[in-house]
Amino acid sequence: MQLNMQYQQINPLLEQITPEVTGLQKEKLRRQLVEAINHLLVNDFASVVQLLYRVDVSEKKLKQLLKEQPQTDAAVLVVGLLIQRQEEKIKTRNSFPTGNASEDEKW
C-alpha cells in the first residue's frame, strides 16, 4: 500500500513530462521529483526500488551512474533516469500510428 501512495504522488509528476513542457516547467518538475525521491531514499528505500522496477528504469544504468558519479546526489541521478525513461516511452508511443485500429485490434 505504501508504494501505491508514493507512486500516486510521483507518477503524476512523471506524466507531466511531455514534448510540450518548457525548460522552466521541466526544471520545476525535476526539483519536485528530486525532493520526493530523496524522501523515499531516506525513509523507504524499498519503495524506490519498486518504483524504479515499475517505471522500468534500467538497474544496470543506475548502478553505472552511481559508480561513475559518486559525488552526485543519488536522487538527482534517479530522477534523470526516470525522466529519460518517460521520454523514451513518449517516443515509442508516438512512433506507432493510432486511430485506425478496429476494436478487435485494440488492447
Helices and strands as residue ranges (DSSP letters): H 2-15, H 23-43, H 45-55, H 59-68, H 74-95
